[in-house]
């Protein structure tokens, strides 16, 4: 299945009203945090989340999970103000329509149902792993240029996808990323440093295995380009590819089998997860 990439048309709907509620809750968290004299990093450390996550929640870019609201209510001495919003936030999330571009919607729907997702990326970091600032930088440099409203919608949609990593039970996720993509400072060095730190955090999750394909490899099974393998709950494994202005879901069993075999070879040629995390740590030490 191949589809062109038309830009979305913006309309006012229940999804925007739901986003207004999530932004309002984020502002409440910010006010309570500042009253407590905590930075975003300090609050994140105490709650077990990254600074980028707290920033995204406070700005309404990402909806807060019930556990975050419960623990933040206690830590910030909100007296039940945050826990009282949990039911409304969950309803808002259910009503919200994520604004993925048309060409990506089929994949996004399947990804949300997946019990296993496997990425091979040769020029970028998987969207599920990107920080808000890196995602924004990528959309801002897109050619032809995207308007500001479309950029905001795309960033919010990408961050919303990442919630599957913290839902229970989360999907098993593996990713092989080219070392060259990890060394390219998209968005500037501060944004890049933040992204490497995010990868380290995600790579230590029990449901995530992150591997790096080193530049020095003389044999490489992934020269045909990037792809994704995913297994939706109760359905056969699928393949997904993107190139320039088209995307494609692969459902033919033989085609998917070949992609799966190729991915096995790519993982075997890459650094182990432990070696990969050590490389990320050394990259951060170089900055």
Secondary structure, 3 states (H helix, E strand, C coil): CEECCCCCCCCCCHHHHHHHHHHHHHHHHHHHHHHCCCCHHHHHHHHCCCHHHHHHHHCCCCCCCHHHHHHHHHHCCCCCCCHHHHHHHHHHHHHCCCCCCHHHHHHHHHHHCEEEEEEEECCCCCHHHCCHHHHHHHHHCCCCCCCHHHHHHHHHHHHHHHHHHCCCCCCEEEEEEEHHHHHCCCCCHHHHHHHHHHHHHHHCCCCEEEEEECCCCCCCCCCCCCEEEEEECCCCEEEEEEECCEEEEECCHHHHHHHHHHHHHHHHHCCCHHHHHHHHHHHHHCC
